[in-house]
């Protein structure tokens, strides 16, 4: 069913999501990518699909979820030493994550394993609710059983649960994209109150915590986490409703939100949550920049047609890849601000955007000092830092490296004045 994009950056048209596993979100100069540098090293962590949890310490509720101990492959964050150059974080995140016949969830689990990366998968709760039980979902301002992205069948639920379980065991994060994906002024998420958001969040959790009861698949392996504790962040449908969502999320113990659009600068907190919004990066061939999301590239290339001119597929994919990679190097060689990328599992325009993301992963994740991580890992690292260091990092503008060098910039000592101008502050280029 249809869900449309609402944010305009540059020339942006509305478009429709075609797949039942779709979730639409909204939203320089041209330059080729730098190309790969150096040979790849062997990626740490599991190289094969993760097995079922070996030690279920405690089943939760009906056994749909379980406590299995600390998450594997989740590194302990370390505080930057004085004068230490920050790592370059890159987050690849997926809206409405689910496994259907395209098998894109399993594909990108493999891409992550092969390229020294972990990712964030924003699971839609209704993907774990069978269509015949759709009336269990009571969306705010809509009749029971309504959804703009549909529900799932038994095979789709089993496949999605399997991928979510394996993803978590490999160190990835399972967030939420909520449920019905309602956008626009007619009862869309942008019209919801704080209490309505709390209801939506509670239902998204409940569908994950009760998929066995709702499907009858009682002998299947559980999801290996306590979702009440695992769920620490989200991205809202169409990037709408953020104001009241953040209020609700803060009260429910969330730690971050990724429902906006920012420039490539170091993040801060808004209303108590880390603002880890997607970003604007160069859009090759255009004078304006583009949001780091497949949907936004698509609507500026083929408009409302999810399958446009096949002769343009290769160019469009290269255009997205080069924009993401140029944005990466702008940060990597500049202010080292985390790069936040959002996508959905879709085969729009011949799957060209999936290729673009995969090629970006392969281009960036093996670079020195680069960490391709989940939002969970990023917020753990941010929380571990000296707030004064993060405040100083936020003074760097897009693409701006410290003129005096990182060692001096983050040494804790004042920077020397430029020669010939005693007492004058350092001048940024």
Secondary structure as a PSIPRED ss2 file (coil, helix, strand):
# PSIPRED VFORMAT (PSIPRED V4.0)

   1 X C   1.000  0.000  0.000
   2 X C   1.000  0.000  0.000
   3 X C   1.000  0.000  0.000
   4 X E   0.000  0.000  1.000
   5 X C   1.000  0.000  0.000
   6 X C   1.000  0.000  0.000
   7 X C   1.000  0.000  0.000
   8 X C   1.000  0.000  0.000
   9 X C   1.000  0.000  0.000
  10 X C   1.000  0.000  0.000
  11 X C   1.000  0.000  0.000
  12 X C   1.000  0.000  0.000
  13 X C   1.000  0.000  0.000
  14 X C   1.000  0.000  0.000
  15 X C   1.000  0.000  0.000
  16 X E   0.000  0.000  1.000
  17 X C   1.000  0.000  0.000
  18 X C   1.000  0.000  0.000
  19 X C   1.000  0.000  0.000
  20 X C   1.000  0.000  0.000
  21 X C   1.000  0.000  0.000
  22 X C   1.000  0.000  0.000
  23 X C   1.000  0.000  0.000
  24 X C   1.000  0.000  0.000
  25 X C   1.000  0.000  0.000
  26 X C   1.000  0.000  0.000
  27 X C   1.000  0.000  0.000
  28 X C   1.000  0.000  0.000
  29 X C   1.000  0.000  0.000
  30 X C   1.000  0.000  0.000
  31 X C   1.000  0.000  0.000
  32 X C   1.000  0.000  0.000
  33 X C   1.000  0.000  0.000
  34 X C   1.000  0.000  0.000
  35 X C   1.000  0.000  0.000
  36 X C   1.000  0.000  0.000
  37 X C   1.000  0.000  0.000
  38 X C   1.000  0.000  0.000
  39 X C   1.000  0.000  0.000
  40 X C   1.000  0.000  0.000
  41 X C   1.000  0.000  0.000
  42 X C   1.000  0.000  0.000
  43 X C   1.000  0.000  0.000
  44 X C   1.000  0.000  0.000
  45 X C   1.000  0.000  0.000
  46 X C   1.000  0.000  0.000
  47 X C   1.000  0.000  0.000
  48 X C   1.000  0.000  0.000
  49 X C   1.000  0.000  0.000
  50 X C   1.000  0.000  0.000
  51 X C   1.000  0.000  0.000
  52 X C   1.000  0.000  0.000
  53 X C   1.000  0.000  0.000
  54 X C   1.000  0.000  0.000
  55 X C   1.000  0.000  0.000
  56 X C   1.000  0.000  0.000
  57 X C   1.000  0.000  0.000
  58 X E   0.000  0.000  1.000
  59 X E   0.000  0.000  1.000
  60 X E   0.000  0.000  1.000
  61 X C   1.000  0.000  0.000
  62 X C   1.000  0.000  0.000
  63 X C   1.000  0.000  0.000
  64 X C   1.000  0.000  0.000
  65 X E   0.000  0.000  1.000
  66 X E   0.000  0.000  1.000
  67 X E   0.000  0.000  1.000
  68 X C   1.000  0.000  0.000
  69 X C   1.000  0.000  0.000
  70 X C   1.000  0.000  0.000
  71 X C   1.000  0.000  0.000
  72 X C   1.000  0.000  0.000
  73 X C   1.000  0.000  0.000
  74 X C   1.000  0.000  0.000
  75 X C   1.000  0.000  0.000
  76 X C   1.000  0.000  0.000
  77 X C   1.000  0.000  0.000
  78 X C   1.000  0.000  0.000
  79 X C   1.000  0.000  0.000
  80 X C   1.000  0.000  0.000
  81 X C   1.000  0.000  0.000
  82 X C   1.000  0.000  0.000
  83 X C   1.000  0.000  0.000
  84 X C   1.000  0.000  0.000
  85 X C   1.000  0.000  0.000
  86 X C   1.000  0.000  0.000
  87 X C   1.000  0.000  0.000
  88 X E   0.000  0.000  1.000
  89 X E   0.000  0.000  1.000
  90 X E   0.000  0.000  1.000
  91 X E   0.000  0.000  1.000
  92 X E   0.000  0.000  1.000
  93 X E   0.000  0.000  1.000
  94 X E   0.000  0.000  1.000
  95 X E   0.000  0.000  1.000
  96 X E   0.000  0.000  1.000
  97 X E   0.000  0.000  1.000
  98 X C   1.000  0.000  0.000
  99 X C   1.000  0.000  0.000
 100 X C   1.000  0.000  0.000
 101 X C   1.000  0.000  0.000
 102 X C   1.000  0.000  0.000
 103 X C   1.000  0.000  0.000
 104 X H   0.000  1.000  0.000
 105 X H   0.000  1.000  0.000
 106 X H   0.000  1.000  0.000
 107 X H   0.000  1.000  0.000
 108 X H   0.000  1.000  0.000
 109 X H   0.000  1.000  0.000
 110 X H   0.000  1.000  0.000
 111 X H   0.000  1.000  0.000
 112 X H   0.000  1.000  0.000
 113 X H   0.000  1.000  0.000
 114 X H   0.000  1.000  0.000
 115 X C   1.000  0.000  0.000
 116 X C   1.000  0.000  0.000
 117 X E   0.000  0.000  1.000
 118 X C   1.000  0.000  0.000
 119 X C   1.000  0.000  0.000
 120 X E   0.000  0.000  1.000
 121 X E   0.000  0.000  1.000
 122 X E   0.000  0.000  1.000
 123 X E   0.000  0.000  1.000
 124 X C   1.000  0.000  0.000
 125 X H   0.000  1.000  0.000
 126 X H   0.000  1.000  0.000
 127 X H   0.000  1.000  0.000
 128 X H   0.000  1.000  0.000
 129 X C   1.000  0.000  0.000
 130 X E   0.000  0.000  1.000
 131 X H   0.000  1.000  0.000
 132 X H   0.000  1.000  0.000
 133 X H   0.000  1.000  0.000
 134 X H   0.000  1.000  0.000
 135 X H   0.000  1.000  0.000
 136 X H   0.000  1.000  0.000
 137 X C   1.000  0.000  0.000
 138 X C   1.000  0.000  0.000
 139 X C   1.000  0.000  0.000
 140 X C   1.000  0.000  0.000
 141 X C   1.000  0.000  0.000
 142 X C   1.000  0.000  0.000
 143 X C   1.000  0.000  0.000
 144 X C   1.000  0.000  0.000
 145 X C   1.000  0.000  0.000
 146 X C   1.000  0.000  0.000
 147 X C   1.000  0.000  0.000
 148 X C   1.000  0.000  0.000
 149 X C   1.000  0.000  0.000
 150 X C   1.000  0.000  0.000
 151 X C   1.000  0.000  0.000
 152 X E   0.000  0.000  1.000
 153 X C   1.000  0.000  0.000
 154 X H   0.000  1.000  0.000
 155 X H   0.000  1.000  0.000
 156 X H   0.000  1.000  0.000
 157 X H   0.000  1.000  0.000
 158 X H   0.000  1.000  0.000
 159 X H   0.000  1.000  0.000
 160 X H   0.000  1.000  0.000
 161 X H   0.000  1.000  0.000
 162 X H   0.000  1.000  0.000
 163 X H   0.000  1.000  0.000
 164 X H   0.000  1.000  0.000
 165 X H   0.000  1.000  0.000
 166 X H   0.000  1.000  0.000
 167 X H   0.000  1.000  0.000
 168 X H   0.000  1.000  0.000
 169 X H   0.000  1.000  0.000
 170 X C   1.000  0.000  0.000
 171 X C   1.000  0.000  0.000
 172 X C   1.000  0.000  0.000
 173 X E   0.000  0.000  1.000
 174 X E   0.000  0.000  1.000
 175 X E   0.000  0.000  1.000
 176 X E   0.000  0.000  1.000
 177 X C   1.000  0.000  0.000
 178 X C   1.000  0.000  0.000
 179 X C   1.000  0.000  0.000
 180 X C   1.000  0.000  0.000
 181 X C   1.000  0.000  0.000
 182 X C   1.000  0.000  0.000
 183 X C   1.000  0.000  0.000
 184 X C   1.000  0.000  0.000
 185 X C   1.000  0.000  0.000
 186 X C   1.000  0.000  0.000
 187 X C   1.000  0.000  0.000
 188 X C   1.000  0.000  0.000
 189 X H   0.000  1.000  0.000
 190 X H   0.000  1.000  0.000
 191 X H   0.000  1.000  0.000
 192 X C   1.000  0.000  0.000
 193 X C   1.000  0.000  0.000
 194 X H   0.000  1.000  0.000
 195 X H   0.000  1.000  0.000
 196 X H   0.000  1.000  0.000
 197 X H   0.000  1.000  0.000
 198 X H   0.000  1.000  0.000
 199 X H   0.000  1.000  0.000
 200 X H   0.000  1.000  0.000
 201 X H   0.000  1.000  0.000
 202 X H   0.000  1.000  0.000
 203 X H   0.000  1.000  0.000
 204 X H   0.000  1.000  0.000
 205 X H   0.000  1.000  0.000
 206 X H   0.000  1.000  0.000
 207 X H   0.000  1.000  0.000
 208 X H   0.000  1.000  0.000
 209 X H   0.000  1.000  0.000
 210 X C   1.000  0.000  0.000
 211 X H   0.000  1.000  0.000
 212 X H   0.000  1.000  0.000
 213 X H   0.000  1.000  0.000
 214 X H   0.000  1.000  0.000
 215 X H   0.000  1.000  0.000
 216 X C   1.000  0.000  0.000
 217 X C   1.000  0.000  0.000
 218 X C   1.000  0.000  0.000
 219 X C   1.000  0.000  0.000
 220 X C   1.000  0.000  0.000
 221 X C   1.000  0.000  0.000
 222 X C   1.000  0.000  0.000
 223 X E   0.000  0.000  1.000
 224 X C   1.000  0.000  0.000
 225 X C   1.000  0.000  0.000
 226 X C   1.000  0.000  0.000
 227 X H   0.000  1.000  0.000
 228 X H   0.000  1.000  0.000
 229 X H   0.000  1.000  0.000
 230 X H   0.000  1.000  0.000
 231 X C   1.000  0.000  0.000
 232 X C   1.000  0.000  0.000
 233 X E   0.000  0.000  1.000
 234 X E   0.000  0.000  1.000
 235 X C   1.000  0.000  0.000
 236 X C   1.000  0.000  0.000
 237 X H   0.000  1.000  0.000
 238 X H   0.000  1.000  0.000
 239 X H   0.000  1.000  0.000
 240 X C   1.000  0.000  0.000
 241 X C   1.000  0.000  0.000
 242 X H   0.000  1.000  0.000
 243 X H   0.000  1.000  0.000
 244 X H   0.000  1.000  0.000
 245 X H   0.000  1.000  0.000
 246 X H   0.000  1.000  0.000
 247 X H   0.000  1.000  0.000
 248 X H   0.000  1.000  0.000
 249 X H   0.000  1.000  0.000
 250 X H   0.000  1.000  0.000
 251 X H   0.000  1.000  0.000
 252 X C   1.000  0.000  0.000
 253 X C   1.000  0.000  0.000
 254 X C   1.000  0.000  0.000
 255 X C   1.000  0.000  0.000
 256 X E   0.000  0.000  1.000
 257 X E   0.000  0.000  1.000
 258 X C   1.000  0.000  0.000
 259 X C   1.000  0.000  0.000
 260 X C   1.000  0.000  0.000
 261 X E   0.000  0.000  1.000
 262 X E   0.000  0.000  1.000
 263 X C   1.000  0.000  0.000
 264 X C   1.000  0.000  0.000
 265 X C   1.000  0.000  0.000
 266 X C   1.000  0.000  0.000
 267 X C   1.000  0.000  0.000
 268 X C   1.000  0.000  0.000
 269 X E   0.000  0.000  1.000
 270 X E   0.000  0.000  1.000
 271 X C   1.000  0.000  0.000
 272 X C   1.000  0.000  0.000
 273 X E   0.000  0.000  1.000
 274 X E   0.000  0.000  1.000
 275 X E   0.000  0.000  1.000
 276 X C   1.000  0.000  0.000
 277 X C   1.000  0.000  0.000
 278 X E   0.000  0.000  1.000
 279 X E   0.000  0.000  1.000
 280 X E   0.000  0.000  1.000
 281 X E   0.000  0.000  1.000
 282 X E   0.000  0.000  1.000
 283 X C   1.000  0.000  0.000
 284 X C   1.000  0.000  0.000
 285 X C   1.000  0.000  0.000
 286 X C   1.000  0.000  0.000
 287 X C   1.000  0.000  0.000
 288 X C   1.000  0.000  0.000
 289 X E   0.000  0.000  1.000
 290 X E   0.000  0.000  1.000
 291 X E   0.000  0.000  1.000
 292 X C   1.000  0.000  0.000
 293 X E   0.000  0.000  1.000
 294 X H   0.000  1.000  0.000
 295 X H   0.000  1.000  0.000
 296 X H   0.000  1.000  0.000
 297 X H   0.000  1.000  0.000
 298 X H   0.000  1.000  0.000
 299 X H   0.000  1.000  0.000
 300 X C   1.000  0.000  0.000
 301 X C   1.000  0.000  0.000
 302 X C   1.000  0.000  0.000
 303 X C   1.000  0.000  0.000
 304 X C   1.000  0.000  0.000
 305 X C   1.000  0.000  0.000
 306 X C   1.000  0.000  0.000
 307 X C   1.000  0.000  0.000
 308 X C   1.000  0.000  0.000
 309 X C   1.000  0.000  0.000
 310 X H   0.000  1.000  0.000
 311 X H   0.000  1.000  0.000
 312 X H   0.000  1.000  0.000
 313 X H   0.000  1.000  0.000
 314 X H   0.000  1.000  0.000
 315 X H   0.000  1.000  0.000
 316 X H   0.000  1.000  0.000
 317 X H   0.000  1.000  0.000
 318 X H   0.000  1.000  0.000
 319 X H   0.000  1.000  0.000
 320 X H   0.000  1.000  0.000
 321 X H   0.000  1.000  0.000
 322 X H   0.000  1.000  0.000
 323 X H   0.000  1.000  0.000
 324 X H   0.000  1.000  0.000
 325 X H   0.000  1.000  0.000
 326 X H   0.000  1.000  0.000
 327 X H   0.000  1.000  0.000
 328 X H   0.000  1.000  0.000
 329 X H   0.000  1.000  0.000
 330 X H   0.000  1.000  0.000
 331 X H   0.000  1.000  0.000
 332 X H   0.000  1.000  0.000
 333 X C   1.000  0.000  0.000
 334 X C   1.000  0.000  0.000
 335 X C   1.000  0.000  0.000
 336 X C   1.000  0.000  0.000
 337 X C   1.000  0.000  0.000
 338 X C   1.000  0.000  0.000
 339 X E   0.000  0.000  1.000
 340 X E   0.000  0.000  1.000
 341 X E   0.000  0.000  1.000
 342 X E   0.000  0.000  1.000
 343 X E   0.000  0.000  1.000
 344 X E   0.000  0.000  1.000
 345 X C   1.000  0.000  0.000
 346 X C   1.000  0.000  0.000
 347 X C   1.000  0.000  0.000
 348 X H   0.000  1.000  0.000
 349 X H   0.000  1.000  0.000
 350 X H   0.000  1.000  0.000
 351 X H   0.000  1.000  0.000
 352 X H   0.000  1.000  0.000
 353 X H   0.000  1.000  0.000
 354 X H   0.000  1.000  0.000
 355 X H   0.000  1.000  0.000
 356 X H   0.000  1.000  0.000
 357 X H   0.000  1.000  0.000
 358 X H   0.000  1.000  0.000
 359 X H   0.000  1.000  0.000
 360 X H   0.000  1.000  0.000
 361 X H   0.000  1.000  0.000
 362 X H   0.000  1.000  0.000
 363 X H   0.000  1.000  0.000
 364 X H   0.000  1.000  0.000
 365 X C   1.000  0.000  0.000
 366 X C   1.000  0.000  0.000
 367 X C   1.000  0.000  0.000
 368 X C   1.000  0.000  0.000
 369 X C   1.000  0.000  0.000
 370 X E   0.000  0.000  1.000
 371 X E   0.000  0.000  1.000
 372 X E   0.000  0.000  1.000
 373 X E   0.000  0.000  1.000
 374 X C   1.000  0.000  0.000
 375 X H   0.000  1.000  0.000
 376 X H   0.000  1.000  0.000
 377 X H   0.000  1.000  0.000
 378 X H   0.000  1.000  0.000
 379 X H   0.000  1.000  0.000
 380 X H   0.000  1.000  0.000
 381 X H   0.000  1.000  0.000
 382 X H   0.000  1.000  0.000
 383 X H   0.000  1.000  0.000
 384 X H   0.000  1.000  0.000
 385 X C   1.000  0.000  0.000
 386 X C   1.000  0.000  0.000
 387 X H   0.000  1.000  0.000
 388 X H   0.000  1.000  0.000
 389 X H   0.000  1.000  0.000
 390 X H   0.000  1.000  0.000
 391 X H   0.000  1.000  0.000
 392 X H   0.000  1.000  0.000
 393 X H   0.000  1.000  0.000
 394 X C   1.000  0.000  0.000
 395 X C   1.000  0.000  0.000
 396 X C   1.000  0.000  0.000
 397 X C   1.000  0.000  0.000
 398 X C   1.000  0.000  0.000
 399 X C   1.000  0.000  0.000
 400 X C   1.000  0.000  0.000
 401 X C   1.000  0.000  0.000
 402 X C   1.000  0.000  0.000
 403 X C   1.000  0.000  0.000
 404 X C   1.000  0.000  0.000
 405 X C   1.000  0.000  0.000
 406 X H   0.000  1.000  0.000
 407 X H   0.000  1.000  0.000
 408 X H   0.000  1.000  0.000
 409 X H   0.000  1.000  0.000
 410 X C   1.000  0.000  0.000
 411 X C   1.000  0.000  0.000
 412 X C   1.000  0.000  0.000
 413 X C   1.000  0.000  0.000
 414 X C   1.000  0.000  0.000
 415 X C   1.000  0.000  0.000
 416 X C   1.000  0.000  0.000
 417 X C   1.000  0.000  0.000
 418 X C   1.000  0.000  0.000
 419 X C   1.000  0.000  0.000
 420 X C   1.000  0.000  0.000
 421 X C   1.000  0.000  0.000
 422 X C   1.000  0.000  0.000
 423 X C   1.000  0.000  0.000
 424 X C   1.000  0.000  0.000
 425 X C   1.000  0.000  0.000
 426 X C   1.000  0.000  0.000
 427 X C   1.000  0.000  0.000
 428 X C   1.000  0.000  0.000
 429 X C   1.000  0.000  0.000
